C-alpha cells in the first residue's frame, strides 16, 4: 500500500520535473558557445574577449597624408568638437595645442599655441571668436613648407609671419576672415609660421629679417 502511494506521488510530480528540465535545457541552448564572443546588440566593434571596444573620440577624423610642399594648405580636419553657441548648428572644430610656449621678437613677447601635426595645423585658429592681444599660434613643420595658407572658417583677421629654419622672418602677410580665394605663401623655405591678430607685427615695427626666439619642448612630436 505504501509503495503504491509513493508511485502515485511520483507520477503527480513528474510533469513539474519535466517542465523544470525543459527550462534548464532552453537556457543552456541560448548561451553563446564556449570560446566565441557573446552577441553584441549595439552593433559596436568588439574586442577579442567579447567586450565592446571603446567608442572613438567625438569628432576625430583621419586627415590622410600631409600634402606635398607645393600643394595648398589642407582642408580642415576636426580635432576636438565643441558645441556651437546656444547648441544650434553643427559642432565646431577647436584645436588642443601640442604645447604653449613663449616667443620673443626683439623686445616683444607673446604666448603661442604650438601645432605640430597635420591634423592640428589644418584646423589652426578656425572657429575662434577672439584671440587675446599677446597670443598667437605657431605652426611647426617637419620640413620646409612652401605651400599656402587660406582663411577657411576663420573669423579673426590675422597676420602671418613665415619663418625660416634659422628662425628669421621671411615675409609677413595680412589675412582677411573667411577669405578662401587669397592664398598666402612663404617667400622661401618656411619651417614655421606664426599667426597673430592682424596688425600685431606692424604695430611693433616687426619686419622680414627679424629674429624669432623660442624653445620647443624636447618631447614635441613633429609630423
Secondary structure, DSSP 8 states (H G I E B T S, - for coil): -HHHHHHHHHHHHHHHHHHHHHHHHHHHHHS--TTS----TT---B-TTS-B-----TT-----S---TTSB------SSEE--GGG-SS-EE----SEEEEEEETTEEEEEEEE-SHHHHTTTTTT-S---TTEEEEEEEEEEE--EE--TT--S-EEEEEE-TTSBEEEEEEE-TT--S--EE-SS-EEEEEEEETTHHHHTT--TT-BEE----TT----
